[in-house]
């Protein structure tokens, strides 16, 4: 669990980076599912990163300068509403529990923000992220401008606060990594369990339900993203989400699923045969993708650039595609023409953290590095490594490879000397997979 002091430290660090000015960070609104029902609530990642506060109708205002100040607006303590909706902190308890300098009722937001924004030189805000908040903030600025003859000034510069926060979020603390390891362990166990329960004739959603059961019983209250449980040809759809087909013996099953724990995501993909035994064609492609992943993981270490794991995976895949008759020509010509993209059309990874596709630039700011250069990997960064191969039916493609979709994905923490694969407990070699499934009959 991440302690209050860490959230306080993050706020202070952001205010120091700002220099002067005010930052406005709202949390996510509740979303109506239909009529009187809401979707399960999930806080905004930026808001939570700075506050640790999980209630809706909350807003964070930070004042940077000689006397930095953090201010939280939240729902009032309301015992009547708590009977219906559950516990809420209220401003008084929130101030002491979460370490804010000041707290106010969310109902006072318009009045208090105007006072605190007055005469601030800069405004740090996520302009363009939410039209409703854009309109409200614009209204505050216009009200301040209307007071010009009274000597009140509005911020004359608006800066995207995400630029500062993304850079902070890219480097995970020891406490964050501890949470992410726990999330990874839960998800890895769920993937191993899938090997034990999957049988021909099951529905994809039955396997998905088993993942949710494993997540919940180990303390995670939600998946980090919509699970992909794709049997056979469905695995060739990268973001398949129907999860409503029957599983057939002789097909592969691709599962891309990970839990969220204390706001932090895990992200694992495994692919295995529904009947427990790889066919020769499936094994050829699977071992190729596994080799591509191993080559990519070898490049996840300090000093390597972001693109190097991807380039290493592509090099292995291209040579394999040529050997298996999926591509023709030399490795250089296939790379130059992009012909390999018929079978591998996505990147090999992404940042991971509070969001499954987490915050952080993949290329340097030209002010700090030559324009267009990929970022250098550093300790504390967390990324996925997920090469794949997806073969749809086509005239010039060997038929025994048709409708095979494979992806193998792990979560990697960049360390001082290399990387730590925090999802390694999820079985992925051919021998491991077949042995576990054979033991289950």
C-alpha positions as CSV (number, residue, x, y, z in Angstrom):
1,X,0.0,0.0,0.0
2,X,1.3,3.4,-0.9
3,X,1.5,5.7,2.1
4,X,0.2,9.3,2.5
5,X,3.7,10.7,2.7
6,X,4.5,9.5,-0.9
7,X,1.4,11.4,-2.3
8,X,2.5,14.5,-0.4
9,X,6.0,14.2,-1.8
10,X,4.6,13.9,-5.3
11,X,2.6,17.1,-4.8
12,X,5.6,19.0,-3.6
13,X,7.7,17.7,-6.4
14,X,5.2,18.9,-9.0
15,X,4.9,22.3,-7.4
16,X,8.7,22.7,-7.5
17,X,8.7,21.8,-11.2
18,X,5.9,24.4,-11.8
19,X,7.9,27.2,-10.2
20,X,5.0,29.5,-9.9
21,X,1.3,29.3,-10.8
22,X,-1.7,27.1,-10.0
23,X,-2.5,23.6,-11.1
24,X,-6.1,22.3,-11.5
25,X,-6.6,18.5,-11.5
26,X,-10.2,17.1,-11.4
27,X,-11.0,13.5,-10.9
28,X,-13.2,11.4,-13.2
29,X,-16.9,11.9,-13.1
30,X,-19.3,9.1,-12.3
31,X,-20.7,7.6,-15.5
32,X,-24.4,6.5,-15.9
33,X,-24.7,3.1,-17.4
34,X,-28.5,3.3,-17.9
35,X,-31.3,5.0,-16.0
36,X,-30.4,4.6,-12.3
37,X,-27.4,2.4,-12.7
38,X,-23.8,3.6,-12.9
39,X,-20.6,2.0,-14.2
40,X,-18.2,0.9,-11.4
41,X,-16.4,4.1,-10.4
42,X,-12.7,4.5,-11.2
43,X,-10.8,7.7,-10.3
44,X,-8.7,9.7,-12.7
45,X,-5.1,8.5,-12.7
46,X,-3.5,11.9,-12.5
47,X,-5.7,13.0,-9.7
48,X,-5.1,9.8,-7.7
49,X,-1.3,9.9,-8.4
50,X,-1.2,13.2,-6.5
51,X,-3.8,12.7,-3.9
52,X,-4.4,9.0,-3.1
53,X,-8.1,10.1,-2.8
54,X,-10.6,7.8,-4.5
55,X,-14.0,9.5,-4.2
56,X,-15.9,11.1,-7.1
57,X,-16.8,14.8,-7.1
58,X,-13.3,15.7,-6.1
59,X,-10.9,18.3,-7.3
60,X,-7.2,19.2,-6.6
61,X,-5.7,22.7,-6.7
62,X,-2.0,23.2,-6.2
63,X,-0.4,26.6,-5.6
64,X,3.3,26.8,-6.4
65,X,5.6,29.5,-5.3
66,X,7.2,30.8,-2.2
67,X,4.5,29.3,-0.1
68,X,3.3,26.1,-1.8
69,X,-0.2,24.9,-0.9
70,X,-2.3,21.9,-1.8
71,X,-6.0,22.2,-1.6
72,X,-8.6,19.4,-2.0
73,X,-12.3,19.8,-2.8
74,X,-14.5,16.8,-2.0
75,X,-18.0,15.8,-1.1
76,X,-19.5,16.9,2.2
77,X,-19.8,14.4,5.0
78,X,-23.4,13.3,4.7
79,X,-24.7,10.5,7.0
80,X,-28.0,10.3,5.1
81,X,-26.2,9.7,1.8
82,X,-23.9,7.2,3.4
83,X,-26.9,5.0,4.2
84,X,-27.5,4.7,0.5
85,X,-24.0,5.1,-1.1
86,X,-21.5,4.2,1.6
87,X,-18.8,6.0,3.5
88,X,-17.4,9.4,2.5
89,X,-14.6,11.3,4.2
90,X,-15.8,14.8,4.0
91,X,-13.4,17.8,4.0
92,X,-12.4,17.6,7.7
93,X,-11.3,14.0,7.7
94,X,-9.8,14.2,4.2
95,X,-7.5,17.0,5.3
96,X,-5.9,15.0,8.1
97,X,-6.0,11.6,6.4
98,X,-4.5,12.7,3.1
99,X,-2.2,15.5,4.2
100,X,-3.7,18.5,2.5
101,X,-3.1,22.1,3.6
102,X,-6.7,23.0,3.0
103,X,-9.9,21.2,2.2
104,X,-13.3,22.5,1.1
105,X,-16.7,21.2,0.1
106,X,-17.0,20.5,-3.6
107,X,-20.0,22.8,-3.5
108,X,-17.7,25.7,-2.8
109,X,-15.4,25.0,-5.8
110,X,-16.4,27.9,-8.0
111,X,-16.1,30.5,-5.2
112,X,-12.8,29.3,-3.7
113,X,-11.0,28.6,-7.0
114,X,-11.7,32.2,-8.1
115,X,-10.0,33.5,-5.0
116,X,-7.0,31.2,-5.3
117,X,-6.5,31.7,-9.1
118,X,-6.6,35.5,-8.9
119,X,-3.2,37.0,-9.8
120,X,-1.6,33.7,-10.6
121,X,0.8,34.1,-13.6
122,X,0.4,30.5,-15.0
123,X,-2.4,27.9,-15.1
124,X,-1.4,24.2,-15.3
125,X,-4.4,22.2,-16.6
126,X,-5.3,19.3,-18.9
127,X,-6.8,21.5,-21.5
128,X,-8.7,19.4,-24.1
129,X,-9.1,16.3,-22.0
130,X,-12.7,17.0,-20.9
131,X,-15.0,19.5,-22.6
132,X,-17.1,20.0,-19.5
133,X,-14.0,21.0,-17.4
134,X,-12.6,23.1,-20.3
135,X,-15.8,25.2,-20.2
136,X,-15.8,25.5,-16.5
137,X,-12.2,26.6,-16.3
138,X,-12.7,29.0,-19.2
139,X,-15.5,30.5,-17.2
140,X,-13.3,31.0,-14.2
141,X,-10.7,32.7,-16.3
142,X,-13.3,35.0,-17.9
143,X,-14.6,36.0,-14.5
144,X,-11.1,36.9,-13.4
145,X,-10.5,38.9,-16.6
146,X,-13.7,40.9,-15.9
147,X,-12.1,42.1,-12.7
148,X,-9.2,43.7,-14.4
149,X,-10.2,47.3,-13.4
150,X,-10.2,46.2,-9.8
151,X,-6.6,45.2,-10.1
152,X,-7.2,41.4,-10.4
153,X,-5.4,39.5,-13.1
154,X,-6.0,36.1,-14.6
155,X,-3.3,33.6,-15.5
156,X,-1.9,34.7,-18.9
157,X,-0.3,31.4,-19.7
158,X,-1.8,27.9,-19.8
159,X,0.6,24.9,-19.6
160,X,-0.4,21.3,-20.0
161,X,0.2,19.8,-16.5
162,X,0.4,16.3,-18.1
163,X,3.9,17.2,-19.5
164,X,5.3,17.5,-15.9
165,X,3.2,14.6,-14.5
166,X,4.0,12.2,-17.3
167,X,7.7,12.5,-16.6
168,X,7.1,11.9,-12.9
169,X,4.8,8.9,-13.5
170,X,7.3,7.3,-15.8
171,X,9.7,6.4,-12.9
172,X,8.1,4.1,-10.4
173,X,9.0,4.3,-6.7
174,X,9.7,1.2,-4.5
175,X,6.2,1.4,-3.2
176,X,4.7,1.5,-6.7
177,X,6.8,-1.4,-7.8
178,X,5.7,-3.4,-4.8
179,X,2.1,-3.0,-5.7
180,X,2.8,-3.8,-9.4
181,X,4.6,-7.0,-8.4
182,X,1.6,-8.1,-6.4
183,X,-0.8,-7.3,-9.3
184,X,1.5,-9.3,-11.6
185,X,1.5,-12.2,-9.2
186,X,-2.3,-12.3,-9.1
187,X,-2.5,-12.1,-12.9
188,X,0.2,-14.8,-13.4
189,X,-1.7,-17.2,-11.2
190,X,-4.9,-16.5,-13.1
191,X,-3.2,-17.4,-16.4
192,X,-1.8,-20.6,-14.9
193,X,-5.3,-21.5,-13.7
194,X,-6.6,-20.9,-17.2
195,X,-4.3,-23.7,-18.4
196,X,-5.8,-26.0,-15.9
197,X,-9.5,-25.4,-16.6
198,X,-9.6,-24.8,-20.4
199,X,-11.3,-27.6,-22.4
200,X,-12.8,-27.9,-25.9
201,X,-16.5,-27.0,-25.8
202,X,-16.1,-24.2,-23.2
203,X,-17.2,-20.7,-24.0
204,X,-14.6,-17.9,-24.1
205,X,-16.6,-16.1,-21.5
206,X,-16.3,-19.0,-19.1
207,X,-12.6,-18.6,-19.2
208,X,-13.0,-14.9,-18.7
209,X,-15.2,-15.5,-15.7
210,X,-12.4,-17.7,-14.2
211,X,-10.0,-14.8,-14.5
212,X,-12.4,-12.4,-12.7
213,X,-12.8,-15.0,-9.9
214,X,-9.1,-15.3,-9.5
215,X,-8.7,-11.5,-9.5
216,X,-11.4,-10.9,-6.9
217,X,-10.4,-13.7,-4.5
218,X,-6.9,-12.3,-4.3
219,X,-7.8,-8.7,-3.6
220,X,-8.2,-7.1,-7.0
221,X,-11.6,-5.6,-7.5
222,X,-11.4,-5.2,-11.3
223,X,-9.4,-6.1,-14.4
224,X,-7.0,-3.4,-15.6
225,X,-8.7,-3.4,-19.0
226,X,-11.3,-5.4,-20.9
227,X,-10.0,-9.0,-21.1
228,X,-9.4,-10.5,-24.5
229,X,-10.2,-14.3,-24.6
230,X,-9.9,-15.2,-28.2
231,X,-10.1,-18.7,-29.5
232,X,-9.0,-19.8,-33.0
233,X,-9.5,-17.1,-35.7
234,X,-10.7,-14.6,-33.1
235,X,-7.1,-14.3,-32.0
236,X,-6.3,-12.6,-35.3
237,X,-8.4,-9.6,-34.1
238,X,-6.0,-7.6,-32.0
239,X,-8.6,-6.0,-29.7
240,X,-11.2,-8.8,-29.8
241,X,-13.7,-8.3,-27.1
242,X,-16.8,-10.3,-27.7
243,X,-15.5,-13.4,-25.8
244,X,-18.7,-15.3,-26.8
245,X,-17.4,-18.2,-29.0
246,X,-17.1,-21.8,-28.2
247,X,-13.5,-23.2,-27.9
248,X,-12.6,-25.9,-30.3
249,X,-10.0,-28.7,-30.0
250,X,-7.2,-28.0,-32.4
251,X,-7.4,-24.2,-32.0
252,X,-5.2,-21.9,-30.0
253,X,-6.6,-19.7,-27.3
254,X,-5.1,-16.2,-26.8
255,X,-5.8,-14.6,-23.5
256,X,-4.8,-11.0,-22.8
257,X,-5.8,-10.2,-19.3
258,X,-4.5,-8.5,-16.2
259,X,-5.8,-7.2,-12.9
260,X,-5.7,-3.8,-11.4
261,X,-4.5,-3.5,-7.8
262,X,-4.6,-0.2,-5.8
263,X,-5.0,1.6,-9.2
264,X,-1.9,-0.1,-10.8
265,X,-2.2,-2.3,-13.9
266,X,-0.7,-5.7,-14.8
267,X,-0.8,-6.8,-18.4
268,X,-0.1,-10.4,-19.5
269,X,-0.8,-12.3,-22.7
270,X,-0.5,-16.0,-23.1
271,X,-1.4,-18.3,-26.0
272,X,-2.0,-22.1,-25.7
273,X,-3.8,-25.0,-27.4
274,X,-7.3,-25.6,-26.3
275,X,-6.8,-29.4,-26.3
276,X,-3.4,-29.1,-24.5
277,X,-1.2,-30.0,-27.5
278,X,0.4,-27.7,-30.1
279,X,0.1,-28.8,-33.7
280,X,3.3,-28.7,-35.7
281,X,2.3,-25.4,-37.4
282,X,1.2,-23.9,-34.1
283,X,4.4,-24.9,-32.5
284,X,6.5,-23.4,-35.3
285,X,4.9,-20.0,-35.0
286,X,4.7,-20.1,-31.2
287,X,8.4,-20.9,-30.7
288,X,9.2,-18.1,-33.2
289,X,7.2,-15.5,-31.2
290,X,8.7,-16.8,-28.0
291,X,12.2,-16.4,-29.5
292,X,11.3,-12.8,-30.6
293,X,10.2,-12.0,-27.1
294,X,13.4,-13.3,-25.6
295,X,15.4,-11.2,-28.1
296,X,13.3,-8.1,-27.1
297,X,13.7,-8.8,-23.4
298,X,17.5,-8.9,-23.8
299,X,17.3,-5.3,-25.0
300,X,15.4,-4.1,-22.0
301,X,18.2,-2.6,-19.9
302,X,19.6,0.8,-18.9
303,X,21.2,2.6,-21.9
304,X,19.1,1.0,-24.5
305,X,16.6,3.1,-26.4
306,X,12.9,2.5,-26.4
307,X,12.8,1.1,-29.9
308,X,15.6,-1.4,-29.5
309,X,13.4,-4.2,-28.0
310,X,10.9,-3.8,-30.8
311,X,13.7,-3.8,-33.5
312,X,15.1,-7.0,-32.0
313,X,11.8,-8.7,-32.0
314,X,11.1,-7.7,-35.6
315,X,14.5,-9.0,-36.7
316,X,13.7,-12.5,-35.3
317,X,10.2,-12.5,-36.6
318,X,11.2,-11.6,-40.2
319,X,13.8,-14.3,-40.4
320,X,11.2,-16.8,-39.1
321,X,8.6,-15.6,-41.5
322,X,11.0,-16.2,-44.4
323,X,12.0,-19.6,-43.1
324,X,8.3,-20.6,-42.7
325,X,7.3,-19.3,-46.2
326,X,5.2,-16.5,-45.0
327,X,7.5,-13.8,-46.5
328,X,9.8,-14.0,-49.5
329,X,13.1,-12.2,-50.0
330,X,16.0,-11.2,-47.8
331,X,15.5,-10.0,-44.3
332,X,16.6,-6.5,-45.5
333,X,14.1,-6.4,-48.3
334,X,11.2,-7.7,-46.1
335,X,12.0,-5.1,-43.5
336,X,12.3,-2.3,-46.1
337,X,9.0,-3.2,-47.9
338,X,7.2,-3.8,-44.6
339,X,5.8,-7.1,-45.9
340,X,6.2,-8.6,-42.4
341,X,3.5,-6.2,-41.1
342,X,0.8,-8.5,-42.7
343,X,1.6,-10.8,-39.8
344,X,2.9,-8.4,-37.1
345,X,1.4,-5.0,-37.2
346,X,1.8,-3.6,-33.7
347,X,4.6,-2.3,-31.5
348,X,6.4,-4.6,-29.0
349,X,5.4,-2.8,-25.9
350,X,4.1,0.2,-24.0
351,X,4.6,1.9,-20.6
352,X,2.7,0.3,-17.7
353,X,1.5,1.8,-14.4
354,X,-1.7,3.5,-13.2
355,X,-2.9,3.2,-16.8
356,X,-2.4,0.0,-18.8
357,X,-1.0,2.2,-21.6
358,X,0.7,4.4,-19.1
359,X,1.9,8.0,-19.1
360,X,5.3,8.9,-20.4
361,X,6.8,10.2,-23.7
362,X,8.4,7.6,-26.0
363,X,10.7,10.1,-27.5
364,X,12.8,12.8,-25.9
365,X,11.8,16.5,-25.7
366,X,13.9,18.1,-28.4
367,X,15.1,20.6,-25.8
368,X,16.9,17.7,-24.0
369,X,17.9,15.5,-26.8
370,X,18.1,15.6,-30.6
371,X,14.7,15.8,-32.2
372,X,13.1,12.5,-32.9
373,X,15.4,10.3,-30.8
374,X,13.8,7.5,-28.9
375,X,14.0,7.7,-25.1
376,X,16.8,5.9,-23.3
377,X,15.6,3.2,-20.8
378,X,16.4,3.9,-17.2
379,X,15.9,2.1,-13.9
380,X,12.4,2.4,-12.5
381,X,10.6,2.4,-15.8
382,X,8.1,-0.3,-16.4
383,X,7.1,-1.6,-19.8
384,X,5.5,-4.5,-21.5
385,X,7.2,-6.8,-24.0
386,X,4.6,-8.4,-26.3
387,X,5.5,-9.5,-29.8
388,X,3.0,-11.5,-31.8
389,X,2.0,-13.2,-35.0
390,X,-1.4,-13.1,-36.7
391,X,-2.1,-15.1,-39.8
392,X,-5.3,-14.5,-41.7
393,X,-6.3,-16.6,-44.7
394,X,-4.8,-15.4,-47.9
395,X,-3.8,-16.9,-51.3
396,X,-0.1,-16.5,-50.8
397,X,-0.1,-17.8,-47.2
398,X,0.4,-21.6,-46.4
399,X,-3.0,-22.9,-45.4
400,X,-1.7,-24.8,-42.3
401,X,-1.0,-21.4,-40.8
402,X,-4.4,-19.9,-41.4
403,X,-6.3,-18.4,-38.5
404,X,-3.4,-18.8,-36.0
405,X,-3.0,-15.8,-33.7
406,X,-0.3,-15.7,-31.1
407,X,0.9,-13.1,-28.6
408,X,3.2,-13.5,-25.6
409,X,3.4,-10.6,-23.2
410,X,5.2,-9.9,-20.0
411,X,5.8,-6.9,-17.7
412,X,9.4,-5.7,-17.3
413,X,10.9,-3.4,-14.7
414,X,14.1,-1.8,-15.8
415,X,16.7,-2.4,-13.2
416,X,20.3,-1.2,-12.7
417,X,21.8,-4.1,-14.6
418,X,19.0,-5.3,-16.9
419,X,15.3,-6.0,-16.2
420,X,13.0,-7.9,-13.9
421,X,10.2,-9.8,-15.5
422,X,7.5,-9.5,-12.8
423,X,5.1,-11.8,-14.7
424,X,7.5,-14.6,-15.2
425,X,5.4,-17.0,-13.0
426,X,2.9,-17.3,-15.8
427,X,3.9,-20.4,-17.8
428,X,4.9,-19.8,-21.4
429,X,7.2,-22.4,-22.8
430,X,5.8,-25.2,-24.9
431,X,7.0,-27.8,-22.4
432,X,5.4,-26.0,-19.4
433,X,2.1,-25.5,-21.1
434,X,1.7,-29.0,-22.4
435,X,2.8,-30.5,-19.1
436,X,0.4,-28.5,-17.0
437,X,-2.5,-29.2,-19.4
438,X,-1.6,-32.9,-19.6
439,X,-1.8,-33.2,-15.8
440,X,-5.3,-31.9,-15.8
441,X,-6.4,-34.7,-18.1
